[in-house]
Amino acid sequence: MITLRQIEVIRAVMVTGTIAGAARLLNVSAPGISRLMKYTEDTLGFRLFIRRHGRYDPTPEARDVFDLVDTVYRKVGDLQTAIDRMKRGETKELSLGSVPSIANVMVPRAIERLRRRYPQLRIDINILKVEDAVDYLLLRRGEVVAMSYRFDHPIVTFEPLARGRLICVVPEGHEFAGFPSVTAEQIVRHPLVGIDPNDPFGGIMARIFARRGLTYDTTIRARFGSTVCSLVAAGLGIAVIDQFTVAHDRVPGIRCIEIDEDTGFETYAAHRNDGPLSTYAEDFVSMLRDEMRAVTDPAIAE
């Protein structure tokens, strides 16, 4: 059976008319071309070229196969072009979702890295409520969703991303602003801007106070962490929020303070388990995990 390399060499000799020219075209040695041509003719059982005045003229048999050889060569070239375009992401689109807390800072940083690797990749990002994430995956609207909690599902797999924690955010100039940490008892003395206790982070916050037998007053409730932070910056209260929303000091007008309680939580990349992720989705998850772990563990960032 004739190989693609033999097809490439036959075409190069046909195009250039000499062994030396074919060698230059293919960036290989001339003796190597000569040996492969002899082997090819022996394999085929007929001569492809006749040497006249230093040139290699194709035999009638070679002319008969040249069109086929050239067609195969062009198809291989088309295949390589398609592969190169896929490497750049030029012909593909990645659809992904994220809960707001991870989408605020972490997802854009991961996407920036992904775009550097695949500069032509089209990307569709959807900000999802927790309760919408499963339908997003099951209906194949996207490949992967960054989640703030997990649950059992027969079709959805949850891969760990990073373990985060909740922190207290206060306006600049607040009495807590210079504190390294605060207790649950200190927090409940101030009006709270909060999120729904049914939200994963809202549930963690509620348990902080429940463990201490404390009651708290949520004077303003907002759905998304970015909104909560803006309300705090406006001086409308203090808040307990996840560290990813405020990572890299992306929210002006607030100060972040540690809480003297166990406020840890896990995050996940959710995707269907009945088929493989695309290379782009796998790389996104890996990059997102790196970005999130760099926030939770400063040693990784260094």
C-alpha positions in Angstrom: 0.0 0.0 0.0 1.3 3.4 -0.9 1.8 5.8 2.0 1.1 9.5 2.4 4.8 10.1 2.6 5.3 8.4 -0.8 2.4 10.4 -2.3 4.1 13.6 -1.0 7.4 12.6 -2.6 5.9 11.6 -5.9 4.1 15.0 -6.1 7.2 16.9 -5.2 9.3 15.3 -7.9 6.4 15.8 -10.4 6.2 19.5 -9.5 10.0 20.3 -9.4 11.2 17.9 -12.0 14.4 17.0 -10.0 15.4 15.0 -7.0 17.2 18.0 -5.6 14.2 20.3 -6.1 11.9 17.8 -4.4 14.4 17.6 -1.5 14.4 21.4 -1.1 10.6 21.5 -1.3 10.2 18.9 1.4 13.2 20.1 3.4 14.9 16.7 3.4 18.1 15.2 1.9 18.3 14.3 -1.8 19.6 10.8 -1.2 16.6 10.1 1.0 14.3 11.2 -1.8 16.1 8.9 -4.3 15.9 5.9 -2.0 12.2 6.4 -1.3 11.4 6.9 -5.1 13.2 3.6 -5.9 11.3 1.8 -3.1 8.0 3.3 -4.3 8.6 2.1 -7.9 9.6 -1.3 -6.7 6.4 -1.5 -4.6 4.2 -0.3 -7.5 5.8 -2.6 -10.1 6.4 0.2 -12.7 8.6 3.2 -13.3 7.2 6.6 -12.4 10.0 8.8 -13.9 12.6 8.7 -16.6 15.8 10.7 -16.2 16.6 12.9 -19.2 19.2 15.7 -19.2 19.2 15.9 -15.4 15.5 16.1 -15.1 12.9 13.5 -14.0 10.2 13.2 -16.6 7.0 11.4 -15.6 6.2 8.2 -17.4 2.7 7.8 -18.9 1.8 5.6 -15.9 2.9 8.4 -13.6 0.7 10.9 -15.5 -2.3 8.6 -15.1 -1.9 8.6 -11.3 -0.8 12.2 -10.8 -4.3 13.6 -10.7 -5.2 11.1 -8.1 -2.0 11.8 -6.1 -2.6 15.5 -6.3 -6.2 15.1 -5.1 -5.1 13.0 -2.1 -2.4 15.6 -1.4 -4.9 18.5 -1.4 -7.2 16.5 0.9 -4.4 15.9 3.3 -3.7 19.7 3.2 -7.3 20.4 3.8 -7.2 18.1 6.8 -4.2 19.8 8.2 -5.8 23.2 7.7 -8.9 22.0 9.6 -6.7 20.7 12.4 -4.8 23.9 12.7 -8.1 25.9 12.8 -9.4 23.6 15.6 -6.2 24.2 17.5 -7.0 27.9 17.4 -10.6 27.2 18.2 -11.5 29.0 15.0 -14.4 26.7 14.1 -15.7 25.9 17.5 -17.9 27.4 20.2 -17.7 26.7 23.9 -20.9 27.2 25.9 -20.6 27.3 29.7 -22.5 28.4 32.7 -21.6 29.6 36.2 -23.3 30.7 39.4 -22.9 34.4 40.0 -20.3 34.1 42.8 -17.8 32.3 40.6 -18.7 34.2 37.4 -17.9 37.6 39.0 -14.1 37.3 39.0 -13.0 33.7 38.6 -14.6 32.9 35.3 -13.3 36.0 33.4 -9.8 35.2 34.6 -10.0 31.6 33.4 -11.6 32.7 30.1 -8.7 35.2 29.5 -6.3 32.3 29.8 -8.4 30.1 27.6 -8.6 32.8 24.9 -4.8 33.0 24.9 -4.6 29.3 24.1 -7.4 29.3 21.6 -7.5 32.9 20.2 -10.3 32.2 17.7 -12.6 30.1 20.0 -16.1 31.5 20.3 -17.4 31.5 23.9 -20.9 31.8 25.2 -21.2 32.4 29.0 -24.4 32.1 30.9 -25.0 33.3 34.4 -27.3 30.8 36.1 -29.2 30.4 39.2 -28.4 27.2 41.1 -31.8 25.7 40.3 -31.3 26.3 36.6 -28.0 24.6 36.2 -29.3 21.0 35.8 -31.7 21.9 33.0 -28.9 23.9 31.3 -26.8 20.7 31.2 -29.6 18.2 30.5 -30.9 20.2 27.6 -27.3 20.5 26.2 -27.4 24.3 26.2 -23.8 24.1 27.5 -21.1 21.7 28.4 -20.1 22.7 31.9 -21.4 24.8 34.9 -19.3 26.2 37.7 -21.3 25.5 40.9 -21.3 26.5 44.5 -22.6 23.1 45.8 -23.3 19.6 44.6 -26.1 17.1 44.8 -26.7 13.5 43.6 -27.9 13.2 40.0 -27.7 10.1 37.7 -26.5 12.1 34.6 -24.5 15.0 36.1 -21.0 14.6 37.5 -19.4 17.2 39.9 -15.7 17.6 39.7 -14.1 19.5 42.7 -12.8 23.0 41.9 -11.6 24.6 45.1 -12.6 24.9 48.8 -13.5 28.5 49.7 -14.7 30.3 52.7 -17.1 33.1 53.6 -15.7 36.5 54.8 -17.2 39.6 56.3 -17.3 42.7 54.0 -17.7 46.2 55.5 -17.7 49.7 54.0 -14.4 51.7 54.0 -14.2 53.6 57.2 -16.3 51.1 59.2 -15.2 50.3 62.7 -14.3 46.8 61.6 -12.3 48.0 58.6 -8.9 47.6 60.4 -9.8 44.3 62.1 -7.9 41.2 61.0 -11.0 39.1 61.9 -14.4 39.4 63.5 -16.6 37.0 65.5 -20.3 36.0 64.8 -21.2 38.0 68.0 -19.6 41.1 66.5 -21.3 40.7 63.1 -24.9 40.5 64.5 -24.5 43.9 66.2 -24.7 45.5 62.8 -27.4 45.6 60.1 -26.7 42.9 57.5 -27.1 43.0 53.8 -27.8 39.4 53.1 -28.8 36.7 50.6 -31.6 34.2 50.8 -31.0 31.5 53.5 -32.0 28.9 50.9 -29.0 29.9 48.8 -25.9 27.7 49.5 -24.0 30.7 50.9 -27.0 32.0 52.7 -27.4 28.7 54.4 -23.8 28.7 55.6 -24.2 32.2 57.0 -27.4 31.2 58.8 -25.6 28.2 60.4 -22.8 30.5 61.7 -25.3 32.3 63.9 -27.4 29.3 64.7 -24.4 27.5 66.2 -23.9 30.4 68.6 -27.6 30.8 69.3 -27.6 34.3 67.8 -30.3 36.1 65.9 -29.5 38.5 63.1 -31.3 41.1 61.2 -31.1 41.2 57.4 -32.2 44.7 56.6 -31.6 44.3 52.8 -31.7 41.1 50.8 -30.1 40.7 47.4 -29.8 37.8 45.0 -26.2 38.2 43.8 -23.0 38.8 45.7 -21.9 41.6 43.4 -25.1 43.5 44.3 -24.6 42.8 48.0 -21.0 44.3 47.8 -22.3 47.4 46.1 -24.9 47.9 48.8 -22.2 47.5 51.4 -20.0 50.0 49.6 -22.9 52.4 49.7 -22.9 52.2 53.5 -26.2 50.3 53.8 -24.8 47.6 56.1 -22.2 44.9 56.4 -22.4 41.4 54.8 -21.1 37.8 54.9 -20.1 36.7 51.4 -17.9 34.2 49.6 -14.3 35.1 49.0 -14.5 34.5 45.2 -16.9 37.3 44.6 -14.4 39.8 46.1 -11.2 38.1 44.9 -8.3 40.3 43.6 -9.8 43.4 45.2 -12.2 43.8 42.3 -14.9 45.5 44.4 -14.1 49.1 45.3 -15.3 50.7 48.5 -15.2 47.7 50.8 -12.9 46.0 53.2 -12.7 42.2 53.6 -12.3 40.7 57.0 -11.8 37.0 58.1 -14.6 35.4 60.3 -13.6 33.5 63.4 -15.8 30.5 62.4 -15.7 27.5 60.1 -17.2 29.0 57.0 -15.7 26.5 54.4 -17.6 25.4 51.3 -16.7 23.4 48.2 -17.1 24.4 44.6 -17.6 22.2 41.6 -17.6 21.9 37.8 -20.8 20.1 36.8 -21.1 18.3 33.5 -23.0 15.4 31.9 -21.4 12.0 32.6 -22.7 10.3 29.4 -20.1 11.7 27.1 -16.6 13.3 27.1 -16.1 17.0 27.5 -14.5 18.9 24.6 -10.8 19.8 24.9 -11.9 23.4 25.3 -14.2 22.6 28.2 -11.6 20.4 29.9 -9.0 23.2 29.6 -11.5 25.8 30.9 -12.2 23.6 34.0 -8.5 23.2 34.6 -7.8 26.9 34.3 -10.8 27.8 36.5 -9.6 25.4 39.1 -6.1 27.0 39.0 -7.5 30.5 39.4 -9.8 29.6 42.3 -7.1 27.6 44.2 -4.7 30.5 43.8 -7.2 32.6 45.7 -7.8 30.1 48.5 -4.1 29.1 48.8 -1.7 32.1 48.4 1.2 29.6 48.1 -0.1 28.4 44.8 -0.3 32.0 43.4 3.4 32.4 44.3 
